[in-house]
Amino acid sequence: MTSNIGNIDRTLRLIGGLALLSLLFILPGNTRWWGLAGLMPLGTVVMSWCPAYALFGASTKRKKEN
C-alpha cells in the first residue's frame, strides 16, 4: 500500500472525521450513532491510504520532482 493521500486531503479528512465523530456527543437518541461514520476518514488519515482512491487509480499526493 503506497500512500495516495496528499497533505491537504489528509487535513480535510481529519477535520471532517472529527466533526462526524462529535455527533456521538451532540445528537440525541439513536441518531448519534451516525457519528461512528467519522471513523472511516480518520482511519484513512492514519494509514495515509484511501481504498477508494486505490480502486480508481486516483491520488492527491504530490509527485516528487528530480
MOCORRA-V567413 format. One record per pair of residues at least 24 apart in sequence whose C-alpha atoms are under 7 Angstrom apart, sorted by the first residue. I is the first residue (numbers start at 1). GAP is how many residues later the second one is. Records with the same first field share a line. If there is no record, write none. Layout:
BEGIN
I: GAP + GAP
END
This chain:
BEGIN
2: 47
3: 45 + 46
4: 44 + 45 + 46 + 55 + 56 + 57
5: 43 + 44 + 45 + 54 + 55 + 56
6: 54 + 55 + 56
10: 35
13: 28 + 29 + 32
14: 27 + 28 + 31
17: 24 + 25
END
